[in-house]
Amino acid sequence: MSEIFLGLAGNGEKQFLNLGRANRHGLIAGATGTGKTVTLQGLAESFSARGVPVFVADVKGDLSGIAMAGSPTFKNADKLEARAKELGMDDYAYSDNPAIFWDLYGEQGHPIRTTISEMGPLLLARLLDLNETQEGVLQIVFRHADDHGLLLLDLGDLQAMLAWCAENSKELSAKYGNITKASVGTIQRQLLSFESQGADRFFGEPALEIDDFLKTDEQGRGYINVLAADKLMRSPKLYATFLLWLLAELFESLPEVGDPEKPKLVFFFDEAHLLFDDAPKALQDKVEQVVRLIRSKGVGVYFVTQNPIDIPEEVAGQLGNRVQHALRAFTPRDQRAIRAAAETFRINPELDVETAITELKVGEALVSTLLEDGAPSIVQRTLIKPPCSRLGPVTEKERAIVQSVSPVAGKYDTAVDRESAEEVLAQKAADAAATAEEVEEKGRDEVEKRPRKSTSIWGKALKRAVGAATGSGASIAASTITGRKSRANPMKTAATSGLGSLATDLAGPLAGRFVRNLIGGLMR
């Protein structure tokens, strides 16, 4: 099928989402309790059934139930079955969906990690609330690390680089621009605060491979990647920055496909207003640019928010598929939102859209999607179809079972700490101290005759590869003891780590700057 059934309009007309236009992005909006999450769940199920992988943030903790089949004995089952009968869904049956659970903190799913280098100074600066001067210092730190092939993998590496730059600020200022110890100190304090929120677990290795979000199961169904975000929402800036980074990674990693028959991935961005709250205009412009460009990579981005005016006009203009649940006119801002929402739809002469928005019942919405020719359909008041999976969270036991059969089980669960900037700088300091003592004892001429203490870049690459293999081997050994089989390949991980390190060592500025990905490039 080339369409996804959404629901039944009041005039008896079935409403569909065209799969070939699903990468033209969308909006699911409505006040709290009007059915947005259930609509999202039903859409995610349908995309998965058509072989389209999905990424969704579970901000309330109840979307994890998408991995389990619904049941006649569960709460609200009678309402779901009644709705399916009302819509003429004769084939309605409870079913589960292939799912992978993820968690930045590694508590309710596989850890998601990236490196400091891949995040880049621009997103980090926003994350740390740095001013322009402090952001400039951070740029210099990254540039110096690139120029000297120093890997910035985790927060420890960045703290070590900041400390080193503060100690050598005079020489660095002459080459790169002014560095003050006060600015470095501010960045270090912000990093400590950031680390206390648990963000240190987000930075490190093994870093996420985007292809792991694009998997299908043996039946051809797309995996639904569920990010546990209930705890993450306490750090809304980290949540928004992570999702923005993820969009940029997707854009950089995926090839151009134009308008495919169906999306390669659908990305649901819940609590979307967090991306734009307090964001500078320059960043909003870049978000709009990323959203516009990522369509050609076959990725559909669906913003989920309470109020449609939370989305800037430049971004909202890119959202062709719209499901608008009820809004309440309690305040002047609410009234403006209702008018704005009504004006975005293609006019239906038989429907007073502005009035209908305030009268919609739970599970009812105004729907307009892109037709085959790219034109928006006439807005219709629609009863939304019920999902087939569970409404509500999984239990801890169910979560553990889903984790045990995950296609990435064992791949990310154990952190790997290979040699990077922190270790290199510590070794340099130790070598310098030892050399100074040696010069004092033997004299400069004698010391210069011996081989240098620092390892060559080839030696470093081999050492890192062995270290990575050891780390992965330890992961498999631990899995064997607990009885859980690991699908990680330690030698492959080792080779990847070794070659990645070597590329950074040899290419230096080029490799380091390339992995800044799209956001860094656009925001310069």
Secondary structure, DSSP 8 states (H G I E B T S, - for coil): --EEEEEEETTS-EEEEEGGGGGG-EEEE--TTSSHHHHHHHHHHHHHHTT--EEEEESSS-GGGGGSB--TTSTTHHHHHHHHHHTT-TT-------EEEEETTSSSSEE--B-HHHHHHHHHHHHTT--HHHHHHHHHHHHHHHHTT----SHHHHHHHHHHHHHTHHHHHHHH----HHHHHHHHHHHHHHHHTTGGGGBSBS---GGGGS-B-TTS-B-EEEEE-TTGGGSHHHHHHHHHHHHHHHHHHS----S-SS-SEEEEEESTHHHHTT--HHHHHHHHHHHHHHGGGTEEEEEEES-GGGS-HHHHTT--EEEE-----SSHHHHHHHHHHHHTSB--TT--HHHHHHH--TTEEEEE-B-TTS-B-B-EEEEE---SB-SS---HHHHHHHHHT-TTTTTSSS-B--S-HHHHHHHHHHHHHHHHHHHHHH-HHHHHHS--SS--HHHHHHHHHHHHHHHHHHHHHHHHHHT------HHHHHHHHHHHHHHHHHHTHHHHHHTTHHHHHHH-
